[in-house]
């Protein structure tokens, strides 16, 4: 019997080892000897049958070195063994071929020592191996690198990770990662070298990496992330390219630890080059319109500074323009000719329209609940019609704006023929029904208890049903309603509500009981109309004695109970990218109301609200909102509660709720002076806001704002006096509903009414 050779490094080593075994055995077996049996030894966890399954040599085969070489490699490739030996034994019947294996050890336990800032579960997520898996030195080394990177991404740039491997038994190991986290080290300063066209602060604003500041513990600013910093170099280069510096070069940022070893310094080298302007714009190739008409579609203009971003947008615009005519595979190739002496660029758009394409089959998947027709009616492409690039994009936008889906993709695929494209619509539904019993607080209504059942996609038909109640310190509301956004599968919206509410104002309380019928019709994807008729019974109680002293001013309060029969019409244009959380676009609305089709109250009211959203950078959004309103009497005095009262979280946040309006001084029955809020017959106010992410993953945003406006009486001119405030706050899309915590500071505090130091406005939960 002879001892065996080790796992082969090459075929030659195996052959030599095998021949050496034969010589050492004392008896030389010539190749070709018959094998009577094949056996496996040394395996404990891996079954013998699994090993024999990969061995090609079987009992009855002849012995050849190349065959054992192949088997050794096959066993080793199973990945379970760190050593494999082959040998032969002589038996009464002949030669027995023996494969002796040594199994790789198993990691039975993984521990971490010294980790305080990062939890064990988070550390385990980045490991290359798991508990009860085969140990690999290569995986261990990769795991150490990933752990260090994880700590670095959290700001612990000097964290040390030392792995300790201990043998628990011959086949089992325990791995312990000993961690020295060190202090959190953030980026203190970002340095630029070579920038002349743009200041350091401008370039820092372009970067995602930020310097540390006093709120770094909340925002994460100053944390060094290698991948993010490398991408920042591309963002800086892109900024230069969008401002005409077509030859800019931005070096890879370098990071150094300062001498005190308590902060990081980032260095970015820049070679700007010259700024180029657009000298001429031309077109060639397949022109479906005249060059003049195509030029009108572009944002790039001659004489202006060249911008790569604008050029990309123009390419997309021209591609979509051809796509909207059915040329799905149109190609727009910009040809650029530079003149280094004049620092100019000539652009020529080479247009290839390709073949005319029709829509083939439209397939919808991922909607076990939502009916196909609910999805199809939002699509702006139709089977057998010409392909439309804008139709594809608008279809996805419409689906997302429904609010029924977490994701919606509208993609094209090869159709049944070369001139057709199939459209595959895939949606991921989200819960659209809610049942809640809870509470909240708002600065307007105080403590609120509420319960509601709401379904925004009832029966999968897109119906919206609601049954809700909310009870607050200063208000209560009960509502039951049902709305069909596509009545009888048409474009008409039809719905109805019945409601009862109470609200406690400063000078009186009010109870409303009513019902409404509403209808709407979309003129286009961005323009829609809405009509409503409502009838309600209004009762006043707890009227301030001061107001009762002036019944001529408020005859409806003296009357006690009145009725209102009102019809209203609205037209709204909404061009925002995502209706639920806009970042770009506008919402413009105009509403006209008339009360007097029966009932006691007579008035006409007109309001318009216009809001503009614009992204400043990344997810930093600027919005500006302006509202104008006018109400006039048409036969009787305008009811006090229908007039305009500003102040509070919905208008001027630095001023007390419902107090921004004309006032008068009066005395109650005891001769005590008091302020009476008369309400206005005109209103004008605006809000400017900048929202920015604080903890994006948690849906937490910051906001800074400026408000201005007022409500005016019949004898006051619009804008004759304007109140202003400013402030900031936090908004959170919390599980309980949208939360707003904002602080407004009035610039023109009114004596005896407003606090000069400002006030908090706070609300949480969805109020129906």
DOVOVO-845487 format. One record per residue (C-alpha): z, x, y. Coordinates in steps of 0.2 Angstrom, whole numbers, padded with zeros to 4 digits, always signed. Example, Ala and Ser with C-alpha at 12.3 -4.5 7.8 and 13.67 -1.06 7.14 Angstrom:
+0039+0062-0022;+0036+0068-0005;
***
This chain:
+0000+0000+0000;-0004+0006+0017;+0002+0003+0035;-0009-0005+0047;-0018-0001+0064;-0013-0010+0080;-0023-0022+0091;-0040-0015+0094;-0045-0009+0111;-0063-0007+0105;-0073-0009+0089;-0073+0009+0086;-0054+0010+0087;-0052-0004+0074;-0064+0004+0062;-0055+0021+0063;-0038+0012+0061;-0044+0003+0046;-0051+0018+0037;-0035+0027+0041;-0025+0013+0032;-0036+0015+0017;-0033+0034+0016;-0014+0033+0019;-0013+0021+0005;-0016+0034-0007;-0030+0024-0015;-0047+0023-0005;-0054+0005-0006;-0072+0006-0002;-0079-0008+0009;-0085-0023+0000;-0070-0025-0011;-0066-0043-0015;-0052-0051-0006;-0041-0063-0017;-0030-0070-0003;-0027-0069+0015;-0009-0071+0022;+0000-0071+0039;+0017-0064+0042;+0029-0063+0057;+0026-0080+0065;+0040-0091+0069;+0034-0104+0082;+0015-0103+0079;+0011-0112+0063;+0002-0102+0049;-0012-0115+0048;-0016-0113+0066;-0018-0094+0064;-0028-0095+0048;-0039-0107+0057;-0046-0094+0069;-0048-0081+0055;-0065-0080+0048;-0061-0070+0032;-0057-0081+0018;-0051-0078+0000;-0067-0073-0011;-0075-0064+0004;-0079-0045+0004;-0069-0033+0014;-0078-0026+0029;-0070-0018+0045;-0081-0027+0057;-0074-0044+0050;-0056-0038+0052;-0060-0032+0069;-0067-0049+0074;-0051-0058+0066;-0039-0047+0076;-0047-0051+0092;-0048-0070+0088;-0029-0070+0084;-0025-0060+0100;-0036-0072+0110;-0024-0086+0105;-0013-0080+0119;+0003-0081+0109;+0005-0063+0102;+0009-0047+0110;+0005-0037+0094;-0005-0039+0078;-0006-0028+0063;-0019-0029+0049;-0015-0022+0031;-0019-0024+0013;-0008-0026-0002;-0013-0023-0020;-0009-0037-0032;-0013-0040-0051;-0028-0050-0046;-0035-0039-0032;-0033-0035-0014;-0022-0047-0002;-0027-0046+0016;-0011-0047+0027;-0011-0051+0046;+0007-0047+0054;+0010-0054+0071;+0023-0052+0084;+0025-0067+0095;+0026-0066+0114;+0043-0070+0120;+0047-0087+0128;+0055-0090+0145;+0070-0101+0141;+0078-0101+0158;+0073-0098+0176;+0086-0096+0189;+0087-0091+0208;+0101-0082+0216;+0104-0080+0235;+0093-0094+0240;+0101-0105+0254;+0087-0110+0266;+0075-0116+0252;+0079-0127+0238;+0077-0122+0220;+0064-0136+0217;+0053-0130+0231;+0054-0112+0224;+0049-0117+0207;+0034-0126+0213;+0025-0110+0217;+0029-0101+0201;+0015-0096+0190;+0025-0100+0174;+0037-0114+0169;+0052-0115+0158;+0048-0115+0139;+0032-0106+0142;+0026-0089+0136;+0031-0074+0147;+0018-0064+0156;+0021-0049+0167;+0005-0054+0176;+0012-0071+0180;+0029-0064+0185;+0021-0052+0198;+0010-0066+0205;+0026-0077+0206;+0035-0064+0216;+0020-0063+0229;+0020-0082+0230;+0039-0083+0233;+0038-0070+0247;+0023-0080+0255;+0033-0096+0254;+0048-0088+0263;+0036-0080+0276;+0028-0097+0279;+0046-0104+0283;+0049-0089+0295;+0059-0078+0284;+0047-0063+0286;+0058-0050+0278;+0064-0060+0263;+0065-0049+0247;+0063-0056+0230;+0068-0046+0215;+0064-0052+0197;+0077-0048+0183;+0071-0051+0165;+0085-0052+0152;+0083-0054+0133;+0092-0069+0126;+0086-0066+0108;+0072-0057+0100;+0059-0070+0105;+0068-0078+0121;+0070-0072+0139;+0079-0077+0154;+0071-0074+0171;+0082-0073+0187;+0075-0071+0204;+0087-0062+0216;+0083-0067+0234;+0089-0059+0250;+0082-0071+0263;+0087-0061+0279;+0086-0069+0296;+0073-0081+0302;+0060-0071+0311;+0048-0079+0323;+0033-0074+0333;+0040-0070+0351;+0024-0065+0359;+0005-0066+0356;-0005-0052+0365;-0023-0052+0369;-0034-0037+0373;-0051-0038+0381;-0050-0056+0387;-0057-0058+0405;-0065-0075+0405;-0050-0084+0399;-0031-0081+0402;-0019-0078+0389;-0011-0095+0391;-0028-0103+0389;-0032-0094+0372;-0014-0097+0366;-0018-0116+0369;-0033-0114+0357;-0023-0107+0343;-0013-0116+0330;+0000-0102+0329;+0012-0104+0343;+0026-0093+0351;+0044-0098+0348;+0053-0109+0360;+0070-0118+0361;+0063-0132+0350;+0056-0121+0337;+0069-0127+0324;+0061-0144+0326;+0042-0141+0328;+0041-0125+0318;+0033-0116+0333;+0033-0097+0330;+0032-0097+0312;+0020-0084+0305;+0007-0090+0292;-0006-0078+0287;-0019-0090+0283;-0017-0100+0299;-0017-0084+0310;-0033-0079+0302;-0041-0096+0306;-0034-0094+0324;-0047-0080+0326;-0061-0092+0322;-0054-0105+0334;-0054-0092+0348;-0071-0086+0344;-0077-0105+0343;-0069-0107+0360;-0079-0093+0367;-0095-0099+0359;-0093-0116+0366;-0092-0108+0383;-0108-0098+0382;-0101-0081+0375;-0114-0080+0361;-0110-0062+0356;-0091-0063+0356;-0081-0054+0343;-0063-0058+0339;-0054-0045+0328;-0043-0050+0314;-0025-0053+0321;-0012-0040+0317;+0007-0043+0316;+0020-0031+0319;+0039-0032+0318;+0047-0027+0334;+0059-0012+0336;+0074-0023+0335;+0068-0031+0319;+0072-0048+0326;+0055-0055+0331;+0036-0053+0327;+0022-0048+0339;+0004-0053+0337;-0010-0043+0343;-0028-0050+0345;-0043-0039+0351;-0058-0048+0359;-0075-0042+0364;-0082-0055+0375;-0100-0050+0379;-0110-0060+0392;-0110-0078+0396;-0127-0087+0393;-0134-0103+0400;-0148-0115+0394;-0164-0111+0402;-0176-0124+0393;-0176-0137+0379;-0191-0141+0369;-0196-0151+0353;-0209-0148+0339;-0213-0155+0322;-0212-0173+0317;-0208-0182+0334;-0204-0201+0331;-0202-0203+0350;-0208-0194+0365;-0200-0177+0370;-0193-0186+0385;-0184-0200+0375;-0177-0187+0363;-0171-0177+0377;-0161-0192+0384;-0151-0192+0368;-0145-0174+0370;-0129-0169+0379;-0136-0151+0381;-0144-0149+0398;-0154-0135+0406;-0144-0124+0418;-0128-0128+0410;-0117-0116+0400;-0122-0115+0382;-0110-0123+0370;-0111-0122+0351;-0101-0137+0349;-0112-0147+0360;-0127-0141+0350;-0119-0146+0334;-0117-0163+0341;-0135-0164+0347;-0141-0159+0330;-0130-0173+0322;-0137-0186+0336;-0155-0182+0332;-0152-0182+0313;-0143-0199+0315;-0157-0205+0326;-0170-0201+0312;-0158-0208+0299;-0157-0224+0308;-0176-0226+0306;-0174-0224+0287;-0177-0205+0286;-0161-0200+0277;-0166-0182+0273;-0172-0178+0291;-0170-0160+0295;-0166-0154+0313;-0168-0135+0315;-0163-0127+0331;-0173-0112+0336;-0164-0101+0348;-0172-0088+0359;-0161-0077+0370;-0165-0067+0386;-0152-0053+0387;-0158-0049+0405;-0157-0066+0412;-0143-0071+0401;-0152-0087+0396;-0156-0096+0380;-0171-0107+0376;-0168-0121+0363;-0182-0128+0353;-0178-0142+0340;-0189-0141+0325;-0189-0159+0318;-0194-0163+0300;-0193-0181+0296;-0194-0181+0277;-0198-0196+0267;-0194-0214+0271;-0179-0220+0261;-0172-0237+0256;-0155-0243+0250;-0155-0245+0232;-0139-0252+0223;-0123-0254+0231;-0108-0251+0219;-0090-0255+0224;-0075-0247+0214;-0056-0245+0216;-0053-0263+0222;-0044-0272+0208;-0036-0284+0220;-0048-0286+0235;-0063-0296+0231;-0080-0287+0232;-0086-0300+0245;-0072-0294+0257;-0078-0277+0256;-0097-0281+0256;-0096-0291+0272;-0089-0275+0281;-0104-0265+0276;-0118-0262+0288;-0131-0257+0275;-0140-0269+0263;-0149-0267+0247;-0167-0264+0249;-0166-0262+0268;-0171-0245+0276;-0157-0232+0276;-0146-0231+0291;-0135-0216+0295;-0125-0226+0308;-0124-0240+0296;-0116-0229+0283;-0103-0222+0296;-0099-0239+0303;-0096-0246+0286;-0082-0234+0282;-0075-0237+0300;-0075-0256+0297;-0066-0254+0280;-0052-0243+0287;-0049-0254+0301;-0046-0269+0289;-0029-0260+0286;-0031-0264+0267;-0035-0247+0261;-0027-0230+0261;-0044-0222+0259;-0062-0228+0260;-0077-0218+0256;-0095-0223+0258;-0107-0210+0249;-0125-0210+0244;-0132-0204+0228;-0149-0203+0220;-0157-0220+0217;-0168-0226+0203;-0183-0219+0212;-0187-0205+0224;-0188-0216+0239;-0171-0224+0236;-0153-0220+0238;-0138-0229+0230;-0123-0232+0240;-0106-0229+0231;-0091-0237+0240;-0074-0232+0234;-0058-0238+0241;-0040-0235+0237;-0030-0250+0240;-0013-0250+0248;+0001-0263+0248;-0003-0277+0261;+0011-0289+0257;+0028-0286+0263;+0045-0295+0261;+0058-0289+0271;+0076-0293+0276;+0084-0281+0289;+0089-0278+0306;+0085-0267+0321;+0088-0265+0340;+0078-0266+0355;+0083-0263+0373;+0075-0280+0377;+0082-0291+0364;+0098-0282+0358;+0103-0282+0340;+0090-0291+0329;+0091-0298+0312;+0075-0302+0304;+0067-0308+0288;+0048-0310+0284;+0035-0313+0271;+0018-0307+0277;+0002-0304+0267;-0013-0297+0276;-0024-0298+0261;-0019-0315+0253;-0027-0318+0236;-0038-0303+0239;-0048-0314+0251;-0043-0305+0267;-0032-0320+0273;-0017-0316+0284;-0002-0327+0280;+0015-0325+0288;+0032-0333+0287;+0045-0324+0298;+0061-0326+0308;+0070-0314+0319;+0086-0317+0328;+0092-0305+0342;+0105-0304+0355;+0093-0311+0368;+0080-0320+0358;+0075-0328+0342;+0058-0332+0335;+0052-0342+0319;+0034-0342+0314;+0023-0349+0300;+0004-0345+0301;-0012-0343+0291;-0028-0335+0297;-0045-0332+0288;-0055-0318+0297;-0071-0325+0288;-0069-0344+0287;-0081-0350+0273;-0088-0333+0272;-0095-0334+0289;-0092-0322+0304;-0080-0334+0311;-0061-0331+0312;-0050-0347+0310;-0031-0349+0310;-0016-0359+0315;+0002-0356+0318;+0018-0366+0321;+0032-0358+0330;+0049-0360+0338;+0057-0347+0350;+0072-0345+0361;+0074-0332+0375;+0088-0328+0387;+0082-0322+0404;+0093-0316+0418;+0094-0333+0427;+0090-0345+0413;+0087-0348+0395;+0071-0355+0387;+0067-0364+0371;+0049-0366+0365;+0042-0377+0351;+0024-0377+0348;+0008-0375+0337;-0009-0367+0340;-0026-0366+0333;-0036-0350+0335;-0054-0345+0332;-0064-0329+0335;-0082-0323+0333;-0088-0305+0333;-0103-0302+0344;-0105-0284+0337;-0094-0271+0328;-0086-0267+0344;-0087-0283+0354;-0078-0299+0349;-0072-0316+0356;-0057-0326+0353;-0052-0343+0358;-0035-0352+0356;-0028-0369+0360;-0009-0372+0360;+0003-0386+0363;+0021-0383+0366;+0037-0391+0372;+0047-0381+0384;+0066-0384+0387;+0076-0374+0400;+0095-0373+0398;+0109-0361+0404;+0101-0361+0421;+0110-0350+0434;+0119-0360+0447;+0111-0350+0461;+0094-0356+0455;+0099-0374+0455;+0104-0372+0473;+0085-0370+0477;+0076-0384+0467;+0061-0383+0478;+0057-0366+0472;+0059-0370+0453;+0056-0389+0450;+0052-0385+0432;+0070-0379+0429;+0077-0394+0438;+0066-0405+0427;+0073-0397+0411;+0060-0401+0398;+0041-0399+0401;+0025-0398+0390;+0010-0387+0391;-0007-0390+0384;-0017-0373+0386;-0033-0366+0381;-0038-0348+0382;-0053-0337+0380;-0054-0319+0377;-0067-0306+0375;-0063-0288+0369;-0072-0272+0367;-0065-0259+0355;-0074-0243+0353;-0059-0233+0346;-0061-0222+0331;-0046-0230+0321;-0039-0246+0328;-0021-0244+0320;-0019-0227+0328;-0033-0222+0340;-0037-0205+0346;-0053-0208+0355;-0063-0223+0363;-0058-0238+0373;-0051-0255+0372;-0056-0267+0386;-0050-0285+0386;-0052-0300+0397;-0043-0316+0395;-0044-0333+0404;-0031-0347+0402;-0031-0364+0408;-0016-0376+0406;-0019-0394+0411;-0028-0403+0396;-0014-0415+0396;+0004-0409+0397;+0015-0407+0412;+0011-0390+0417;-0004-0385+0427;-0010-0367+0430;-0025-0355+0427;-0021-0337+0423;-0033-0322+0421;-0028-0305+0414;-0038-0289+0410;-0031-0274+0401;-0041-0258+0399;-0035-0243+0388;-0044-0226+0386;-0040-0213+0372;-0045-0195+0373;-0041-0181+0362;-0035-0166+0372;-0033-0154+0358;-0031-0156+0339;-0019-0171+0338;-0013-0171+0356;-0020-0187+0363;-0021-0193+0381;-0021-0212+0385;-0023-0222+0401;-0020-0240+0402;-0022-0252+0416;-0018-0270+0417;-0022-0283+0431;-0016-0301+0431;-0018-0317+0442;-0011-0334+0440;-0014-0349+0452;-0007-0367+0452;-0020-0381+0449;-0010-0396+0454;+0008-0392+0452;+0019-0376+0455;+0017-0363+0442;+0031-0363+0430;+0044-0349+0432;+0042-0342+0415;+0023-0341+0416;+0024-0330+0431;+0023-0311+0430;+0039-0301+0427;+0037-0282+0424;+0050-0269+0419;+0055-0263+0402;+0046-0255+0387;+0030-0264+0389;+0026-0260+0407;+0038-0250+0419;+0050-0241+0407;+0061-0234+0421;+0065-0251+0428;+0076-0265+0420;+0067-0278+0410;+0059-0293+0419;+0066-0287+0436;+0050-0280+0444;+0044-0295+0454;+0047-0303+0471;+0065-0307+0474;+0075-0317+0486;+0094-0317+0490;+0104-0333+0487;+0121-0339+0485;+0129-0349+0471;+0140-0365+0473;+0155-0353+0477;+0146-0344+0490;+0144-0328+0480;+0128-0319+0484;+0115-0315+0470;+0097-0309+0468;+0085-0322+0462;+0069-0316+0453;+0055-0326+0458;+0041-0319+0447;+0024-0314+0454;+0007-0323+0454;-0001-0306+0453;+0002-0291+0443;-0005-0273+0443;+0002-0259+0432;-0004-0243+0423;+0003-0231+0410;-0003-0214+0407;+0003-0205+0391;+0001-0189+0381;+0007-0190+0363;+0008-0175+0352;+0014-0172+0334;+0032-0166+0331;+0033-0168+0313;+0016-0173+0308;+0020-0176+0289;+0034-0188+0293;+0024-0197+0307;+0035-0192+0321;+0027-0190+0338;+0033-0185+0355;+0027-0194+0371;+0027-0190+0390;+0022-0204+0401;+0020-0210+0419;+0020-0228+0424;+0016-0237+0440;+0014-0254+0446;+0022-0270+0453;+0021-0289+0452;+0017-0298+0469;+0020-0315+0477;+0007-0327+0485;+0009-0319+0502;+0009-0301+0496;-0007-0291+0495;-0011-0282+0479;-0004-0264+0479;+0006-0267+0495;+0020-0258+0486;+0020-0248+0470;+0035-0243+0459;+0033-0228+0449;+0043-0220+0435;+0041-0205+0422;+0049-0199+0406;+0047-0195+0388;+0052-0200+0371;+0050-0200+0352;+0040-0212+0341;+0041-0213+0323;+0031-0223+0310;+0047-0226+0300;+0049-0236+0284;+0057-0250+0294;+0043-0251+0306;+0038-0242+0322;+0052-0234+0331;+0051-0230+0350;+0065-0221+0359;+0060-0217+0377;+0069-0212+0393;+0062-0218+0410;+0067-0212+0427;+0062-0223+0442;+0055-0214+0457;+0059-0229+0468;+0076-0236+0462;+0081-0252+0470;+0098-0253+0476;+0109-0264+0465;+0096-0266+0452;+0090-0249+0445;+0100-0234+0439;+0093-0218+0449;+0096-0207+0434;+0085-0218+0423;+0087-0228+0407;+0084-0228+0388;+0072-0240+0381;+0073-0242+0362;+0065-0253+0349;+0063-0252+0330;+0056-0264+0317;+0041-0276+0318;+0045-0291+0328;+0035-0307+0324;
***
